[in-house]
Amino acid sequence: MSSPEATTESPVGDRSGRPDRATTRQAIIVVLVITAIAALIIIELAFTTANDSSSINGRTATSSQYFSGS
C-alpha cells in the first residue's frame, strides 16, 4: 500500500492544486499585454481606414463639402 506522503505534486501550484501567486500574476500580465497590443492595433486600423477618403484637393473635407463640391 502507498503511504499518504507519496502523493504526486503538480509542477505548478501548492498542495491544494491552486497555482501559486507568481504564476497567476504572470498569466494576468500576459493577458493584459496581449489585450493592450490588440487594442492599439484596432485603434491604428480605425484611424488609418477613417482617413482614406476624407480630403478633397488635399484639404480636409466636411460632410457638407461632399454634397456641395465646394
N, CA, C, O and CB atoms as a CASP TS submission, in Angstrom:
PFRMAT TS
TARGET T0000
AUTHOR 0000-0000-0000
METHOD Language model
MODEL 1
PARENT N/A
ATOM      1  N   MET     1       0.832  -1.186   0.000  1.00  0.00           N
ATOM      2  CA  MET     1       0.000   0.000   0.000  1.00  0.00           C
ATOM      3  C   MET     1       0.876   1.248   0.000  1.00  0.00           C
ATOM      4  O   MET     1       1.976   1.248   0.552  1.00  0.00           O
ATOM      5  CB  MET     1      -0.946  -0.002   1.210  1.00  0.00           C
ATOM      6  N   SER     2       0.388   2.280  -0.607  1.00  0.00           N
ATOM      7  CA  SER     2       1.179   3.502  -0.670  1.00  0.00           C
ATOM      8  C   SER     2       0.901   4.361   0.551  1.00  0.00           C
ATOM      9  O   SER     2      -0.200   4.354   1.100  1.00  0.00           O
ATOM     10  CB  SER     2       0.877   4.285  -1.959  1.00  0.00           C
ATOM     11  N   SER     3       1.894   5.079   0.952  1.00  0.00           N
ATOM     12  CA  SER     3       1.732   5.960   2.099  1.00  0.00           C
ATOM     13  C   SER     3       1.142   7.287   1.645  1.00  0.00           C
ATOM     14  O   SER     3       1.282   7.652   0.477  1.00  0.00           O
ATOM     15  CB  SER     3       3.079   6.181   2.819  1.00  0.00           C
ATOM     16  N   PRO     4       0.487   8.014   2.539  1.00  0.00           N
ATOM     17  CA  PRO     4      -0.109   9.309   2.157  1.00  0.00           C
ATOM     18  C   PRO     4       0.929  10.327   1.718  1.00  0.00           C
ATOM     19  O   PRO     4       0.605  11.265   0.989  1.00  0.00           O
ATOM     20  CB  PRO     4      -0.905   9.877   3.314  1.00  0.00           C
ATOM     21  N   GLU     5       2.178  10.157   2.153  1.00  0.00           N
ATOM     22  CA  GLU     5       3.214  11.111   1.779  1.00  0.00           C
ATOM     23  C   GLU     5       3.681  10.930   0.339  1.00  0.00           C
ATOM     24  O   GLU     5       4.372  11.798  -0.192  1.00  0.00           O
ATOM     25  CB  GLU     5       4.391  10.982   2.715  1.00  0.00           C
ATOM     26  N   ALA     6       3.322   9.833  -0.299  1.00  0.00           N
ATOM     27  CA  ALA     6       3.813   9.535  -1.641  1.00  0.00           C
ATOM     28  C   ALA     6       2.885  10.073  -2.726  1.00  0.00           C
ATOM     29  O   ALA     6       2.772   9.477  -3.797  1.00  0.00           O
ATOM     30  CB  ALA     6       3.985   8.037  -1.809  1.00  0.00           C
ATOM     31  N   THR     7       2.235  11.169  -2.463  1.00  0.00           N
ATOM     32  CA  THR     7       1.341  11.743  -3.466  1.00  0.00           C
ATOM     33  C   THR     7       2.162  12.506  -4.491  1.00  0.00           C
ATOM     34  O   THR     7       3.198  13.088  -4.170  1.00  0.00           O
ATOM     35  CB  THR     7       0.286  12.670  -2.810  1.00  0.00           C
ATOM     36  N   THR     8       1.690  12.495  -5.715  1.00  0.00           N
ATOM     37  CA  THR     8       2.387  13.243  -6.761  1.00  0.00           C
ATOM     38  C   THR     8       1.920  14.686  -6.720  1.00  0.00           C
ATOM     39  O   THR     8       0.735  14.966  -6.542  1.00  0.00           O
ATOM     40  CB  THR     8       2.137  12.619  -8.168  1.00  0.00           C
ATOM     41  N   GLU     9       2.859  15.587  -6.884  1.00  0.00           N
ATOM     42  CA  GLU     9       2.534  17.006  -6.855  1.00  0.00           C
ATOM     43  C   GLU     9       2.669  17.594  -8.241  1.00  0.00           C
ATOM     44  O   GLU     9       3.513  17.182  -9.037  1.00  0.00           O
ATOM     45  CB  GLU     9       3.434  17.754  -5.867  1.00  0.00           C
ATOM     46  N   SER    10       1.826  18.558  -8.509  1.00  0.00           N
ATOM     47  CA  SER    10       1.873  19.263  -9.779  1.00  0.00           C
ATOM     48  C   SER    10       3.133  20.124  -9.819  1.00  0.00           C
ATOM     49  O   SER    10       3.533  20.669  -8.790  1.00  0.00           O
ATOM     50  CB  SER    10       0.598  20.128  -9.984  1.00  0.00           C
ATOM     51  N   PRO    11       3.765  20.258 -10.984  1.00  0.00           N
ATOM     52  CA  PRO    11       4.945  21.120 -11.059  1.00  0.00           C
ATOM     53  C   PRO    11       4.617  22.582 -10.798  1.00  0.00           C
ATOM     54  O   PRO    11       5.495  23.362 -10.426  1.00  0.00           O
ATOM     55  CB  PRO    11       5.596  20.985 -12.412  1.00  0.00           C
ATOM     56  N   VAL    12       3.344  22.960 -10.993  1.00  0.00           N
ATOM     57  CA  VAL    12       2.922  24.332 -10.738  1.00  0.00           C
ATOM     58  C   VAL    12       1.826  24.284  -9.696  1.00  0.00           C
ATOM     59  O   VAL    12       0.814  23.610  -9.891  1.00  0.00           O
ATOM     60  CB  VAL    12       2.435  25.044 -12.044  1.00  0.00           C
ATOM     61  N   GLY    13       2.011  24.985  -8.598  1.00  0.00           N
ATOM     62  CA  GLY    13       0.954  25.073  -7.615  1.00  0.00           C
ATOM     63  C   GLY    13       1.367  24.546  -6.266  1.00  0.00           C
ATOM     64  O   GLY    13       2.449  23.985  -6.092  1.00  0.00           O
ATOM     65  N   ASP    14       0.475  24.742  -5.314  1.00  0.00           N
ATOM     66  CA  ASP    14       0.740  24.255  -3.979  1.00  0.00           C
ATOM     67  C   ASP    14      -0.006  22.942  -3.758  1.00  0.00           C
ATOM     68  O   ASP    14      -0.511  22.342  -4.706  1.00  0.00           O
ATOM     69  CB  ASP    14       0.335  25.302  -2.927  1.00  0.00           C
ATOM     70  N   ARG    15      -0.073  22.504  -2.516  1.00  0.00           N
ATOM     71  CA  ARG    15      -0.689  21.207  -2.227  1.00  0.00           C
ATOM     72  C   ARG    15      -2.181  21.182  -2.503  1.00  0.00           C
ATOM     73  O   ARG    15      -2.738  20.110  -2.740  1.00  0.00           O
ATOM     74  CB  ARG    15      -0.446  20.835  -0.795  1.00  0.00           C
ATOM     75  N   SER    16      -2.836  22.316  -2.480  1.00  0.00           N
ATOM     76  CA  SER    16      -4.278  22.358  -2.731  1.00  0.00           C
ATOM     77  C   SER    16      -4.601  22.300  -4.220  1.00  0.00           C
ATOM     78  O   SER    16      -5.771  22.209  -4.591  1.00  0.00           O
ATOM     79  CB  SER    16      -4.878  23.618  -2.126  1.00  0.00           C
ATOM     80  N   GLY    17      -3.593  22.350  -5.074  1.00  0.00           N
ATOM     81  CA  GLY    17      -3.827  22.279  -6.508  1.00  0.00           C
ATOM     82  C   GLY    17      -3.986  23.627  -7.178  1.00  0.00           C
ATOM     83  O   GLY    17      -4.101  23.702  -8.401  1.00  0.00           O
ATOM     84  N   ARG    18      -3.994  24.685  -6.400  1.00  0.00           N
ATOM     85  CA  ARG    18      -4.116  26.028  -6.983  1.00  0.00           C
ATOM     86  C   ARG    18      -2.752  26.525  -7.431  1.00  0.00           C
ATOM     87  O   ARG    18      -1.746  26.214  -6.793  1.00  0.00           O
ATOM     88  CB  ARG    18      -4.741  27.018  -5.970  1.00  0.00           C
ATOM     89  N   PRO    19      -2.697  27.293  -8.518  1.00  0.00           N
ATOM     90  CA  PRO    19      -1.407  27.856  -8.932  1.00  0.00           C
ATOM     91  C   PRO    19      -0.920  28.873  -7.909  1.00  0.00           C
ATOM     92  O   PRO    19      -1.722  29.503  -7.220  1.00  0.00           O
ATOM     93  CB  PRO    19      -1.518  28.513 -10.326  1.00  0.00           C
ATOM     94  N   ASP    20       0.374  29.028  -7.813  1.00  0.00           N
ATOM     95  CA  ASP    20       0.911  29.991  -6.860  1.00  0.00           C
ATOM     96  C   ASP    20       0.727  31.415  -7.373  1.00  0.00           C
ATOM     97  O   ASP    20       0.338  31.631  -8.521  1.00  0.00           O
ATOM     98  CB  ASP    20       2.395  29.709  -6.590  1.00  0.00           C
ATOM     99  N   ARG    21       1.009  32.370  -6.513  1.00  0.00           N
ATOM    100  CA  ARG    21       0.751  33.779  -6.846  1.00  0.00           C
ATOM    101  C   ARG    21       1.599  34.270  -8.010  1.00  0.00           C
ATOM    102  O   ARG    21       1.120  35.049  -8.834  1.00  0.00           O
ATOM    103  CB  ARG    21       1.005  34.653  -5.636  1.00  0.00           C
ATOM    104  N   ALA    22       2.834  33.835  -8.091  1.00  0.00           N
ATOM    105  CA  ALA    22       3.706  34.296  -9.176  1.00  0.00           C
ATOM    106  C   ALA    22       3.182  33.831 -10.527  1.00  0.00           C
ATOM    107  O   ALA    22       3.216  34.585 -11.499  1.00  0.00           O
ATOM    108  CB  ALA    22       5.142  33.791  -8.966  1.00  0.00           C
ATOM    109  N   THR    23       2.701  32.603 -10.593  1.00  0.00           N
ATOM    110  CA  THR    23       2.153  32.088 -11.851  1.00  0.00           C
ATOM    111  C   THR    23       0.882  32.833 -12.230  1.00  0.00           C
ATOM    112  O   THR    23       0.686  33.181 -13.395  1.00  0.00           O
ATOM    113  CB  THR    23       1.868  30.583 -11.742  1.00  0.00           C
ATOM    114  N   THR    24       0.020  33.080 -11.250  1.00  0.00           N
ATOM    115  CA  THR    24      -1.218  33.815 -11.519  1.00  0.00           C
ATOM    116  C   THR    24      -0.909  35.229 -11.980  1.00  0.00           C
ATOM    117  O   THR    24      -1.516  35.718 -12.933  1.00  0.00           O
ATOM    118  CB  THR    24      -2.113  33.850 -10.270  1.00  0.00           C
ATOM    119  N   ARG    25       0.027  35.889 -11.316  1.00  0.00           N
ATOM    120  CA  ARG    25       0.399  37.258 -11.687  1.00  0.00           C
ATOM    121  C   ARG    25       0.985  37.298 -13.093  1.00  0.00           C
ATOM    122  O   ARG    25       0.683  38.204 -13.870  1.00  0.00           O
ATOM    123  CB  ARG    25       1.406  37.837 -10.678  1.00  0.00           C
ATOM    124  N   GLN    26       1.813  36.326 -13.418  1.00  0.00           N
ATOM    125  CA  GLN    26       2.418  36.279 -14.748  1.00  0.00           C
ATOM    126  C   GLN    26       1.350  36.066 -15.818  1.00  0.00           C
ATOM    127  O   GLN    26       1.412  36.680 -16.883  1.00  0.00           O
ATOM    128  CB  GLN    26       3.477  35.163 -14.820  1.00  0.00           C
ATOM    129  N   ALA    27       0.381  35.210 -15.548  1.00  0.00           N
ATOM    130  CA  ALA    27      -0.692  34.966 -16.513  1.00  0.00           C
ATOM    131  C   ALA    27      -1.531  36.219 -16.723  1.00  0.00           C
ATOM    132  O   ALA    27      -1.919  36.522 -17.851  1.00  0.00           O
ATOM    133  CB  ALA    27      -1.582  33.809 -16.046  1.00  0.00           C
ATOM    134  N   ILE    28      -1.814  36.945 -15.656  1.00  0.00           N
ATOM    135  CA  ILE    28      -2.595  38.181 -15.776  1.00  0.00           C
ATOM    136  C   ILE    28      -1.823  39.217 -16.581  1.00  0.00           C
ATOM    137  O   ILE    28      -2.406  39.905 -17.419  1.00  0.00           O
ATOM    138  CB  ILE    28      -2.947  38.744 -14.381  1.00  0.00           C
ATOM    139  N   ILE    29      -0.533  39.336 -16.343  1.00  0.00           N
ATOM    140  CA  ILE    29       0.287  40.306 -17.084  1.00  0.00           C
ATOM    141  C   ILE    29       0.319  39.959 -18.567  1.00  0.00           C
ATOM    142  O   ILE    29       0.223  40.848 -19.413  1.00  0.00           O
ATOM    143  CB  ILE    29       1.724  40.349 -16.519  1.00  0.00           C
ATOM    144  N   VAL    30       0.452  38.676 -18.889  1.00  0.00           N
ATOM    145  CA  VAL    30       0.470  38.259 -20.296  1.00  0.00           C
ATOM    146  C   VAL    30      -0.850  38.608 -20.968  1.00  0.00           C
ATOM    147  O   VAL    30      -0.857  39.117 -22.089  1.00  0.00           O
ATOM    148  CB  VAL    30       0.745  36.744 -20.414  1.00  0.00           C
ATOM    149  N   VAL    31      -1.963  38.341 -20.297  1.00  0.00           N
ATOM    150  CA  VAL    31      -3.277  38.657 -20.869  1.00  0.00           C
ATOM    151  C   VAL    31      -3.431  40.163 -21.061  1.00  0.00           C
ATOM    152  O   VAL    31      -3.947  40.601 -22.089  1.00  0.00           O
ATOM    153  CB  VAL    31      -4.406  38.117 -19.967  1.00  0.00           C
ATOM    154  N   LEU    32      -2.996  40.954 -20.095  1.00  0.00           N
ATOM    155  CA  LEU    32      -3.107  42.410 -20.217  1.00  0.00           C
ATOM    156  C   LEU    32      -2.241  42.955 -21.347  1.00  0.00           C
ATOM    157  O   LEU    32      -2.668  43.854 -22.072  1.00  0.00           O
ATOM    158  CB  LEU    32      -2.717  43.077 -18.905  1.00  0.00           C
ATOM    159  N   VAL    33      -1.046  42.431 -21.506  1.00  0.00           N
ATOM    160  CA  VAL    33      -0.163  42.889 -22.585  1.00  0.00           C
ATOM    161  C   VAL    33      -0.760  42.545 -23.941  1.00  0.00           C
ATOM    162  O   VAL    33      -0.755  43.377 -24.848  1.00  0.00           O
ATOM    163  CB  VAL    33       1.240  42.261 -22.446  1.00  0.00           C
ATOM    164  N   ILE    34      -1.273  41.332 -24.090  1.00  0.00           N
ATOM    165  CA  ILE    34      -1.886  40.935 -25.366  1.00  0.00           C
ATOM    166  C   ILE    34      -3.110  41.792 -25.652  1.00  0.00           C
ATOM    167  O   ILE    34      -3.326  42.195 -26.795  1.00  0.00           O
ATOM    168  CB  ILE    34      -2.277  39.438 -25.347  1.00  0.00           C
ATOM    169  N   THR    35      -3.917  42.080 -24.628  1.00  0.00           N
ATOM    170  CA  THR    35      -5.096  42.934 -24.808  1.00  0.00           C
ATOM    171  C   THR    35      -4.693  44.348 -25.208  1.00  0.00           C
ATOM    172  O   THR    35      -5.328  44.945 -26.077  1.00  0.00           O
ATOM    173  CB  THR    35      -5.932  42.973 -23.520  1.00  0.00           C
ATOM    174  N   ALA    36      -3.654  44.890 -24.593  1.00  0.00           N
ATOM    175  CA  ALA    36      -3.200  46.242 -24.933  1.00  0.00           C
ATOM    176  C   ALA    36      -2.679  46.307 -26.360  1.00  0.00           C
ATOM    177  O   ALA    36      -2.964  47.265 -27.078  1.00  0.00           O
ATOM    178  CB  ALA    36      -2.113  46.700 -23.961  1.00  0.00           C
ATOM    179  N   ILE    37      -1.925  45.307 -26.776  1.00  0.00           N
ATOM    180  CA  ILE    37      -1.415  45.280 -28.153  1.00  0.00           C
ATOM    181  C   ILE    37      -2.566  45.184 -29.142  1.00  0.00           C
ATOM    182  O   ILE    37      -2.563  45.873 -30.162  1.00  0.00           O
ATOM    183  CB  ILE    37      -0.442  44.099 -28.354  1.00  0.00           C
ATOM    184  N   ALA    38      -3.546  44.341 -28.855  1.00  0.00           N
ATOM    185  CA  ALA    38      -4.706  44.210 -29.744  1.00  0.00           C
ATOM    186  C   ALA    38      -5.478  45.525 -29.821  1.00  0.00           C
ATOM    187  O   ALA    38      -5.926  45.914 -30.900  1.00  0.00           O
ATOM    188  CB  ALA    38      -5.634  43.078 -29.260  1.00  0.00           C
ATOM    189  N   ALA    39      -5.638  46.211 -28.694  1.00  0.00           N
ATOM    190  CA  ALA    39      -6.347  47.491 -28.695  1.00  0.00           C
ATOM    191  C   ALA    39      -5.601  48.530 -29.522  1.00  0.00           C
ATOM    192  O   ALA    39      -6.223  49.288 -30.267  1.00  0.00           O
ATOM    193  CB  ALA    39      -6.537  47.998 -27.262  1.00  0.00           C
ATOM    194  N   LEU    40      -4.285  48.574 -29.401  1.00  0.00           N
ATOM    195  CA  LEU    40      -3.503  49.526 -30.198  1.00  0.00           C
ATOM    196  C   LEU    40      -3.618  49.235 -31.689  1.00  0.00           C
ATOM    197  O   LEU    40      -3.707  50.159 -32.497  1.00  0.00           O
ATOM    198  CB  LEU    40      -2.035  49.492 -29.776  1.00  0.00           C
ATOM    199  N   ILE    41      -3.616  47.967 -32.055  1.00  0.00           N
ATOM    200  CA  ILE    41      -3.754  47.603 -33.470  1.00  0.00           C
ATOM    201  C   ILE    41      -5.128  48.000 -33.986  1.00  0.00           C
ATOM    202  O   ILE    41      -5.244  48.525 -35.094  1.00  0.00           O
ATOM    203  CB  ILE    41      -3.527  46.092 -33.670  1.00  0.00           C
ATOM    204  N   ILE    42      -6.172  47.756 -33.199  1.00  0.00           N
ATOM    205  CA  ILE    42      -7.533  48.112 -33.622  1.00  0.00           C
ATOM    206  C   ILE    42      -7.667  49.622 -33.765  1.00  0.00           C
ATOM    207  O   ILE    42      -8.263  50.100 -34.730  1.00  0.00           O
ATOM    208  CB  ILE    42      -8.576  47.578 -32.616  1.00  0.00           C
ATOM    209  N   ILE    43      -7.121  50.378 -32.815  1.00  0.00           N
ATOM    210  CA  ILE    43      -7.189  51.846 -32.895  1.00  0.00           C
ATOM    211  C   ILE    43      -6.433  52.348 -34.117  1.00  0.00           C
ATOM    212  O   ILE    43      -6.914  53.232 -34.826  1.00  0.00           O
ATOM    213  CB  ILE    43      -6.615  52.493 -31.614  1.00  0.00           C
ATOM    214  N   GLU    44      -5.255  51.791 -34.365  1.00  0.00           N
ATOM    215  CA  GLU    44      -4.465  52.200 -35.532  1.00  0.00           C
ATOM    216  C   GLU    44      -5.217  51.911 -36.824  1.00  0.00           C
ATOM    217  O   GLU    44      -5.241  52.748 -37.726  1.00  0.00           O
ATOM    218  CB  GLU    44      -3.104  51.483 -35.543  1.00  0.00           C
ATOM    219  N   LEU    45      -5.822  50.750 -36.921  1.00  0.00           N
ATOM    220  CA  LEU    45      -6.587  50.410 -38.125  1.00  0.00           C
ATOM    221  C   LEU    45      -7.802  51.316 -38.281  1.00  0.00           C
ATOM    222  O   LEU    45      -8.155  51.691 -39.399  1.00  0.00           O
ATOM    223  CB  LEU    45      -7.031  48.944 -38.079  1.00  0.00           C
ATOM    224  N   ALA    46      -8.440  51.667 -37.180  1.00  0.00           N
ATOM    225  CA  ALA    46      -9.611  52.538 -37.254  1.00  0.00           C
ATOM    226  C   ALA    46      -9.228  53.912 -37.787  1.00  0.00           C
ATOM    227  O   ALA    46      -9.951  54.478 -38.607  1.00  0.00           O
ATOM    228  CB  ALA    46     -10.272  52.671 -35.875  1.00  0.00           C
ATOM    229  N   PHE    47      -8.104  54.455 -37.336  1.00  0.00           N
ATOM    230  CA  PHE    47      -7.701  55.777 -37.801  1.00  0.00           C
ATOM    231  C   PHE    47      -7.177  55.750 -39.232  1.00  0.00           C
ATOM    232  O   PHE    47      -7.420  56.695 -39.983  1.00  0.00           O
ATOM    233  CB  PHE    47      -6.646  56.349 -36.882  1.00  0.00           C
ATOM    234  N   THR    48      -6.478  54.717 -39.625  1.00  0.00           N
ATOM    235  CA  THR    48      -5.949  54.688 -40.986  1.00  0.00           C
ATOM    236  C   THR    48      -7.052  54.471 -42.004  1.00  0.00           C
ATOM    237  O   THR    48      -6.983  55.034 -43.096  1.00  0.00           O
ATOM    238  CB  THR    48      -4.897  53.600 -41.123  1.00  0.00           C
ATOM    239  N   THR    49      -8.062  53.680 -41.692  1.00  0.00           N
ATOM    240  CA  THR    49      -9.150  53.470 -42.654  1.00  0.00           C
ATOM    241  C   THR    49     -10.122  54.640 -42.649  1.00  0.00           C
ATOM    242  O   THR    49     -10.776  54.887 -43.662  1.00  0.00           O
ATOM    243  CB  THR    49      -9.897  52.170 -42.342  1.00  0.00           C
ATOM    244  N   ALA    50     -10.239  55.366 -41.544  1.00  0.00           N
ATOM    245  CA  ALA    50     -11.156  56.501 -41.486  1.00  0.00           C
ATOM    246  C   ALA    50     -10.633  57.677 -42.298  1.00  0.00           C
ATOM    247  O   ALA    50     -11.426  58.505 -42.747  1.00  0.00           O
ATOM    248  CB  ALA    50     -11.382  56.925 -40.040  1.00  0.00           C
ATOM    249  N   ASN    51      -9.333  57.775 -42.497  1.00  0.00           N
ATOM    250  CA  ASN    51      -8.748  58.919 -43.193  1.00  0.00           C
ATOM    251  C   ASN    51      -8.501  58.655 -44.678  1.00  0.00           C
ATOM    252  O   ASN    51      -7.880  59.482 -45.346  1.00  0.00           O
ATOM    253  CB  ASN    51      -7.453  59.304 -42.531  1.00  0.00           C
ATOM    254  N   ASP    52      -8.964  57.545 -45.200  1.00  0.00           N
ATOM    255  CA  ASP    52      -8.680  57.219 -46.594  1.00  0.00           C
ATOM    256  C   ASP    52      -9.328  58.185 -47.584  1.00  0.00           C
ATOM    257  O   ASP    52      -8.681  58.594 -48.548  1.00  0.00           O
ATOM    258  CB  ASP    52      -9.143  55.821 -46.887  1.00  0.00           C
ATOM    259  N   SER    53     -10.584  58.558 -47.368  1.00  0.00           N
ATOM    260  CA  SER    53     -11.287  59.373 -48.362  1.00  0.00           C
ATOM    261  C   SER    53     -11.861  60.637 -47.733  1.00  0.00           C
ATOM    262  O   SER    53     -12.972  61.048 -48.067  1.00  0.00           O
ATOM    263  CB  SER    53     -12.407  58.562 -49.022  1.00  0.00           C
ATOM    264  N   SER    54     -11.118  61.247 -46.835  1.00  0.00           N
ATOM    265  CA  SER    54     -11.658  62.406 -46.131  1.00  0.00           C
ATOM    266  C   SER    54     -11.059  63.721 -46.609  1.00  0.00           C
ATOM    267  O   SER    54     -11.157  64.726 -45.904  1.00  0.00           O
ATOM    268  CB  SER    54     -11.426  62.259 -44.654  1.00  0.00           C
ATOM    269  N   SER    55     -10.443  63.744 -47.786  1.00  0.00           N
ATOM    270  CA  SER    55      -9.888  65.003 -48.263  1.00  0.00           C
ATOM    271  C   SER    55     -10.302  65.253 -49.707  1.00  0.00           C
ATOM    272  O   SER    55     -10.431  64.326 -50.507  1.00  0.00           O
ATOM    273  CB  SER    55      -8.358  65.000 -48.139  1.00  0.00           C
ATOM    274  N   ILE    56     -10.505  66.517 -50.014  1.00  0.00           N
ATOM    275  CA  ILE    56     -10.810  66.951 -51.374  1.00  0.00           C
ATOM    276  C   ILE    56      -9.745  67.975 -51.744  1.00  0.00           C
ATOM    277  O   ILE    56      -9.599  68.984 -51.053  1.00  0.00           O
ATOM    278  CB  ILE    56     -12.276  67.553 -51.495  1.00  0.00           C
ATOM    279  N   ASN    57      -9.005  67.738 -52.813  1.00  0.00           N
ATOM    280  CA  ASN    57      -7.927  68.619 -53.260  1.00  0.00           C
ATOM    281  C   ASN    57      -6.899  68.872 -52.157  1.00  0.00           C
ATOM    282  O   ASN    57      -6.389  69.985 -52.031  1.00  0.00           O
ATOM    283  CB  ASN    57      -8.503  69.943 -53.741  1.00  0.00           C
ATOM    284  N   GLY    58      -6.595  67.856 -51.365  1.00  0.00           N
ATOM    285  CA  GLY    58      -5.582  67.986 -50.331  1.00  0.00           C
ATOM    286  C   GLY    58      -6.050  68.647 -49.060  1.00  0.00           C
ATOM    287  O   GLY    58      -5.261  68.800 -48.127  1.00  0.00           O
ATOM    288  N   ARG    59      -7.314  69.048 -48.986  1.00  0.00           N
ATOM    289  CA  ARG    59      -7.832  69.677 -47.775  1.00  0.00           C
ATOM    290  C   ARG    59      -8.781  68.719 -47.074  1.00  0.00           C
ATOM    291  O   ARG    59      -9.391  67.860 -47.710  1.00  0.00           O
ATOM    292  CB  ARG    59      -8.546  71.010 -48.104  1.00  0.00           C
ATOM    293  N   THR    60      -8.900  68.867 -45.786  1.00  0.00           N
ATOM    294  CA  THR    60      -9.840  68.035 -45.036  1.00  0.00           C
ATOM    295  C   THR    60     -11.255  68.441 -45.405  1.00  0.00           C
ATOM    296  O   THR    60     -11.594  69.624 -45.398  1.00  0.00           O
ATOM    297  CB  THR    60      -9.611  68.162 -43.502  1.00  0.00           C
ATOM    298  N   ALA    61     -12.066  67.466 -45.721  1.00  0.00           N
ATOM    299  CA  ALA    61     -13.425  67.744 -46.172  1.00  0.00           C
ATOM    300  C   ALA    61     -14.425  67.475 -45.057  1.00  0.00           C
ATOM    301  O   ALA    61     -14.254  66.555 -44.257  1.00  0.00           O
ATOM    302  CB  ALA    61     -13.767  66.902 -47.406  1.00  0.00           C
ATOM    303  N   THR    62     -15.460  68.284 -45.020  1.00  0.00           N
ATOM    304  CA  THR    62     -16.582  68.022 -44.118  1.00  0.00           C
ATOM    305  C   THR    62     -17.661  67.294 -44.902  1.00  0.00           C
ATOM    306  O   THR    62     -17.589  67.198 -46.128  1.00  0.00           O
ATOM    307  CB  THR    62     -17.139  69.347 -43.494  1.00  0.00           C
ATOM    308  N   SER    63     -18.650  66.787 -44.201  1.00  0.00           N
ATOM    309  CA  SER    63     -19.695  66.026 -44.886  1.00  0.00           C
ATOM    310  C   SER    63     -20.487  66.906 -45.852  1.00  0.00           C
ATOM    311  O   SER    63     -20.953  66.409 -46.877  1.00  0.00           O
ATOM    312  CB  SER    63     -20.639  65.390 -43.866  1.00  0.00           C
ATOM    313  N   SER    64     -20.655  68.203 -45.556  1.00  0.00           N
ATOM    314  CA  SER    64     -21.405  69.073 -46.456  1.00  0.00           C
ATOM    315  C   SER    64     -20.626  69.341 -47.742  1.00  0.00           C
ATOM    316  O   SER    64     -21.234  69.575 -48.787  1.00  0.00           O
ATOM    317  CB  SER    64     -21.740  70.392 -45.760  1.00  0.00           C
ATOM    318  N   GLN    65     -19.292  69.311 -47.687  1.00  0.00           N
ATOM    319  CA  GLN    65     -18.495  69.549 -48.886  1.00  0.00           C
ATOM    320  C   GLN    65     -18.590  68.388 -49.866  1.00  0.00           C
ATOM    321  O   GLN    65     -18.400  68.579 -51.067  1.00  0.00           O
ATOM    322  CB  GLN    65     -17.044  69.790 -48.511  1.00  0.00           C
ATOM    323  N   TYR    66     -18.877  67.206 -49.378  1.00  0.00           N
ATOM    324  CA  TYR    66     -19.049  66.082 -50.286  1.00  0.00           C
ATOM    325  C   TYR    66     -20.276  66.285 -51.168  1.00  0.00           C
ATOM    326  O   TYR    66     -20.285  65.885 -52.332  1.00  0.00           O
ATOM    327  CB  TYR    66     -19.168  64.772 -49.501  1.00  0.00           C
ATOM    328  N   PHE    67     -21.314  66.909 -50.606  1.00  0.00           N
ATOM    329  CA  PHE    67     -22.542  67.104 -51.370  1.00  0.00           C
ATOM    330  C   PHE    67     -22.481  68.351 -52.245  1.00  0.00           C
ATOM    331  O   PHE    67     -22.959  68.336 -53.379  1.00  0.00           O
ATOM    332  CB  PHE    67     -23.728  67.195 -50.430  1.00  0.00           C
ATOM    333  N   SER    68     -21.891  69.439 -51.721  1.00  0.00           N
ATOM    334  CA  SER    68     -21.878  70.677 -52.492  1.00  0.00           C
ATOM    335  C   SER    68     -20.707  70.730 -53.471  1.00  0.00           C
ATOM    336  O   SER    68     -20.796  71.398 -54.501  1.00  0.00           O
ATOM    337  CB  SER    68     -21.820  71.869 -51.557  1.00  0.00           C
ATOM    338  N   GLY    69     -19.626  70.044 -53.167  1.00  0.00           N
ATOM    339  CA  GLY    69     -18.474  70.041 -54.054  1.00  0.00           C
ATOM    340  C   GLY    69     -17.584  71.250 -53.900  1.00  0.00           C
ATOM    341  O   GLY    69     -16.616  71.380 -54.649  1.00  0.00           O
ATOM    342  N   SER    70     -17.859  72.139 -52.970  1.00  0.00           N
ATOM    343  CA  SER    70     -17.032  73.337 -52.789  1.00  0.00           C
ATOM    344  C   SER    70     -16.104  73.188 -51.619  1.00  0.00           C
ATOM    345  O   SER    70     -15.335  74.102 -51.320  1.00  0.00           O
ATOM    346  CB  SER    70     -17.896  74.564 -52.600  1.00  0.00           C
TER
END
